[in-house]
């Protein structure tokens, strides 16, 4: 019986987020995070290599993204393959119940240069994984880079919009609308340059 | 009289590049870099905060980029402002005499995860600076982000192409051609999505 208990990894993430918000990232130690979660330091290090990793977790996102692109129908256009893979991640990571958590995580990262670096590198790695996954589908290098860059920018903008929206719009819809808007922007910006 | 002597900063950069290529980044120390350059460790630290910074130098690129975007004619389209600023940097950093140096620098970075991270963060910072500089010109946020992302991708691709070209094509021309090609890619990818 008793109340629902999240697993150790989730407890560590929530404890870290609380502490980072209360006293700042720099002034929080791994021991304090473990204590707040009711766990030991060695349990912490079984789940994360260091304090910086606690908000970034295992690399499920990259795996989901690569799988999603590979699983798109054979005839799918490159950008459609990217969009459906991003939708799949959104359904996993950006559910309505997680909105408050994601918003707090974003606030902590925005306040901490070290975490901003980590977030930027993660975005960079995700984009590189998309490029590889598209190449695996036989998409040429230049097209793969353009589609991945566009998907990555749409993702970043949709992420902010989804957190800030008060009307409970779901992530997939926000992403699709953002992609359409960006596409219009690209058309307007590039029509004079294209050969 | 005697032969030309580059200044201390340049000597440190060249010494570091030699040592990184000879024995790898990890196995090279700051003291060895200073010795190879005929300088002291404290001179090294007057120019660079640590070993990782020696290939990234002062932040002249960001300054040139921001100035270049601000200096574009009032009527210039956002992407034109970005392209002319990138041309200006290219003329500064990617001269024919520097091609061999830039190629060696790229090889060392490609072999060193730590330096790849630093390079990725630098690209990220440059893109953010472009977005800010465009906003200063009154460009709306979404357009500024799209133009900067496109400029940044063109820059990365043109950089590789310029290093690999054996025909001595100059950087500005490579960049312009790459931008036109990317524009065509965007048109092909997005025409079905744009509203």
Interface residues (C-beta under 8 A of the other chain):
Chain A: X77 X78 X79 X117 X120 X121 X123 X124 X142 X143 X145 X146 X147 X149 X150 X153 X157 X179 X180 X181 X182 X183 X184 X185 X186 X187 X188 X189 X190 X191 X192 X193 X194 X195
Chain B: X77 X78 X79 X117 X120 X121 X123 X124 X142 X143 X145 X146 X147 X149 X150 X153 X157 X179 X180 X181 X182 X183 X184 X185 X186 X187 X188 X189 X190 X191 X192 X193 X194 X195
